[in-house]
């Protein structure tokens, strides 16, 4: 595996954990470093770190606060 990929994994604990839990990615990353983008997107999808997931979480929090405020009236 290329050095810059190893460095990225060690710098990001979630990415490193995902790599340990799904060790088959090591084989793909050793063969072709271009697979890194796919690896990163799968990791973000699992840990809900995509932009759409963050927006959805904010909307859910706003709805929760709105529901609490409506019940207090």
C-alpha positions in Angstrom: 0.0 0.0 0.0 1.3 3.4 -0.8 2.7 5.6 2.0 0.2 8.5 1.6 -2.7 6.1 2.1 -1.2 4.7 5.2 -0.7 8.2 6.5 -4.4 9.0 5.8 -5.5 6.0 7.7 -3.4 6.7 10.7 -4.5 10.4 10.8 -8.2 9.5 10.7 -9.3 7.1 13.5 -12.7 6.3 11.9 -11.1 5.4 8.6 -8.6 3.2 10.3 -11.4 1.4 12.3 -13.4 0.9 9.1 -10.3 -0.6 7.4 -9.8 -3.0 10.3 -13.4 -4.0 10.4 -13.5 -4.5 6.6 -10.0 -5.9 5.9 -10.9 -6.9 2.3 -10.3 -3.3 1.4 -6.6 -3.8 2.1 -6.3 -6.1 -0.9 -8.1 -3.6 -3.2 -6.0 -0.7 -2.0 -2.8 -2.6 -2.4 -3.7 -3.4 -6.0 -4.9 0.0 -7.0 -4.7 3.2 -5.0 -7.5 4.8 -7.1 -10.0 2.7 -5.2 -9.4 5.0 -2.2 -12.3 7.3 -3.3 -14.7 4.4 -3.2 -13.4 3.3 0.1 -13.8 6.8 1.5 -17.4 7.1 0.3 -18.3 3.7 1.8 -16.8 4.7 5.1 -18.7 8.1 5.1 -21.9 6.3 4.2 -21.5 3.9 7.1 -20.6 6.5 9.7 -23.1 9.0 8.3 -20.6 11.7 7.5 -21.9 12.7 4.1 -23.3 16.2 3.6 -26.8 14.8 3.1 -26.6 12.9 6.3 -25.6 16.0 8.2 -28.4 18.1 6.7 -30.9 15.3 7.6 -29.6 15.3 11.2 -30.1 19.0 11.5 -33.6 18.9 10.1 -34.4 16.1 12.6 -33.1 18.2 15.5 -35.2 21.2 14.3 -38.3 19.0 14.1 -37.6 17.7 17.6 -37.2 21.2 19.0 -40.3 22.3 17.2 -42.3 19.4 18.6 -41.1 20.1 22.2 -42.0 23.8 21.8 -45.5 23.0 20.4 -46.2 20.6 23.3 -45.2 23.4 25.8 -47.8 25.8 24.4 
